């Protein structure tokens, strides 16, 4: 059945004692093992976003499922998605507004002040402030969602995300580009990108983002309780 369990157990030709792959090889392995699950996850995400107001818990639930994939945990797509969606909707809304609002407000502010700074150089000061807030929110957002799935409070997760965004910016940049960059490119290419968006335009970028930050979270947020 479409939404039945799909635990990724070793199959024929898979050596359970083989050394764990890393880097691109490991990501390709996850894609191979979870390709059908990622398709289901993408469709689940799109369906649960249709009411619009459910977008925050949908984003959180998708992140929770792909985190299980990168941690090499069994994934029952429908069960784990529904559980994260229904159980953690409060922290999902908190995470969404703590990332979306600063990004939108500071991004607009940076554009607004920069477009007028040529005539009024003093506006470079608020432009710099808005740019700094935008950059900090951009770098912290991938870590923020990842840390939230470990069961930490919203406040603690936000604090750690800001610290990691500043302290480990390279991984954060790659993770942010995986989501925001691919989504922007896909939106600009509509309607040519519709099939991509329906099939994997959200789940695969989310997986790639979680994959980039997995080693950082493993080091600084080692406790990963089962959900």
C-alpha positions in Angstrom: 0.0 0.0 0.0 1.1 3.6 -0.7 1.3 4.7 3.0 2.4 1.4 4.6 5.6 1.0 6.4 8.7 1.2 4.3 11.6 0.4 6.7 14.9 0.4 4.8 16.3 -3.0 5.8 19.4 -4.4 4.1 18.4 -6.3 1.0 20.2 -8.7 -1.4 23.7 -7.5 -2.1 23.8 -5.1 0.9 26.6 -5.9 3.4 25.4 -4.8 6.9 29.0 -5.0 8.1 30.4 -2.7 5.4 31.9 0.6 6.5 29.5 3.5 6.5 29.7 5.7 3.4 30.3 9.4 3.7 29.9 12.5 1.6 28.3 12.3 -1.8 28.3 8.5 -1.7 26.3 8.4 1.5 23.8 11.0 0.1 23.4 8.9 -3.1 22.8 5.8 -0.9 20.0 7.5 1.0 18.4 8.7 -2.2 18.5 5.1 -3.5 17.1 3.6 -0.4 14.4 6.3 0.2 13.5 7.4 -3.3 9.9 6.1 -3.0 9.6 7.5 0.5 10.7 10.9 -0.6 8.1 10.9 -3.3 5.4 10.0 -0.8 6.8 12.6 1.6 6.7 15.3 -1.1 3.0 14.5 -1.9 2.1 14.4 1.8 3.7 17.8 2.3 1.9 19.4 -0.6 -1.4 17.9 0.4 -1.1 19.1 4.0 -0.1 22.6 2.8 -3.3 23.1 0.8 -5.1 24.9 3.7 -2.2 27.3 3.8 -2.4 27.8 7.6 -1.0 24.3 8.0 2.3 25.1 6.2 4.3 25.6 9.5 3.5 22.1 10.9 3.9 20.6 7.4 7.5 22.1 7.2 8.3 20.8 10.6 6.9 17.3 9.9 8.8 17.0 6.7 12.0 18.0 8.5 11.4 15.4 11.2 11.0 12.6 8.6 14.1 13.5 6.6 16.1 13.8 9.9 15.3 10.1 10.5 16.7 9.3 7.1 20.0 11.0 7.6 20.3 9.4 11.0 19.7 6.0 9.4 16.6 5.3 11.4 13.6 3.3 10.2 11.0 5.5 8.4 7.3 4.9 8.2 6.5 8.0 6.1 2.9 8.4 6.9 3.1 7.5 10.6 6.2 9.7 11.4 4.9 12.6 9.4 1.5 12.5 11.0 2.9 12.1 14.5 5.3 15.1 14.0 2.5 17.2 12.4 -0.1 16.5 15.2 2.2 16.4 18.2 4.5 19.3 17.6 2.4 21.8 15.8 3.0 24.5 18.5 6.7 24.4 18.1 6.2 24.3 14.4 4.4 27.6 14.3 7.0 29.1 16.7 9.8 27.9 14.4 8.1 29.2 11.3 7.4 32.7 12.6 10.9 32.9 14.2 12.5 32.3 10.8 10.0 33.6 8.2 9.3 36.9 9.8 12.9 38.0 10.4 13.8 36.8 6.9 11.0 38.7 5.2 11.2 41.8 7.3 15.0 42.2 7.2 15.1 41.2 3.5 12.6 43.9 2.6 14.4 46.4 4.8 17.7 45.7 3.2 16.3 46.2 -0.2 14.4 49.3 0.8 17.3 51.1 2.4 19.9 50.0 -0.2 17.7 51.4 -3.0 17.7 54.8 -1.3 21.3 54.8 0.1 22.7 56.5 -3.1 20.7 59.6 -2.4 20.9 59.4 1.4 24.2 57.8 2.6 23.0 57.7 6.2 20.6 54.9 5.2 23.6 52.6 4.9 23.4 52.2 8.7 19.9 50.6 8.7 20.8 48.7 5.5 23.7 47.1 7.4 21.5 46.3 10.3 18.9 44.6 8.1 21.5 42.7 6.1 23.1 41.4 9.3 19.7 40.2 10.7 18.9 38.6 7.3 22.2 36.8 7.2 21.9 35.6 10.8 18.4 34.3 10.2 19.4 32.6 7.0 22.3 30.8 8.6 20.4 29.8 11.7 17.2 28.5 10.1 18.5 25.1 8.9 20.1 24.4 12.3 17.0 25.7 14.1 14.6 23.1 12.5 17.2 20.4 12.9 17.7 21.0 16.6 14.0 21.3 17.3 13.6 17.7 16.1 15.9 16.5 18.9 13.3 17.5 21.5 14.9 20.6 22.8 12.8 23.6 23.7 12.2 26.4 21.2 14.3 28.8 23.2 17.3 26.5 23.6 17.0 25.5 20.0 17.0 29.1 18.8 20.1 29.9 21.0 22.0 26.9 19.7 21.0 27.6 16.1 22.2 31.2 16.3 25.5 30.0 17.8 26.0 27.3 15.1 24.9 29.6 12.3 27.8 32.0 13.3 30.3 29.4 14.3 29.6 26.9 11.5 28.5 29.1 8.6 29.7 27.0 5.6 27.4 24.1 6.4 24.6 26.5 7.1 25.1 28.3 3.7 25.0 25.0 1.8 21.9 23.9 3.7 20.1 27.2 3.1 21.0 27.2 -0.6 19.7 23.6 -0.9 16.2 24.8 0.2 15.9 28.5 -0.6 18.0 28.4 -3.7 16.3 25.4 -5.4 12.9 26.7 -4.4 13.5 30.1 -5.9 14.9 28.6 -9.1 11.9 26.3 -9.4 9.4 29.1 -8.8 11.1 31.2 -11.5 10.8 28.3 -14.0 7.1 27.5 -13.5 5.3 25.9 -15.3 8.3 23.9 -16.6 9.2 23.0 -13.0 5.8 21.8 -11.9 6.6 18.1 -12.3 9.8 18.6 -10.3 7.9 20.4 -7.5 5.2 17.7 -7.4 7.6 14.8 -7.3 10.6 16.0 -5.2 10.8 19.7 -5.2 10.4 20.0 -1.4 11.4 16.6 0.1 14.8 16.2 -1.7 16.0 19.8 -1.0 15.0 19.3 2.7 16.9 16.0 2.8 20.0 17.7 1.2 19.8 20.5 3.8 19.6 18.1 6.7 22.4 16.0 5.2 24.7 19.0 5.1 24.2 19.9 8.8 24.0 16.3 10.1 27.6 16.1 11.3 27.5 19.5 13.1 24.3 18.5 14.9 25.8 15.1 15.8 28.7 16.8 17.4 27.0 19.7 19.2 23.5 18.2 19.8 24.3 14.5 20.4 21.1 13.5 22.2 18.7 12.4 19.5 15.7 10.8 21.3 13.3 8.7 19.3 10.1 10.4 18.3 
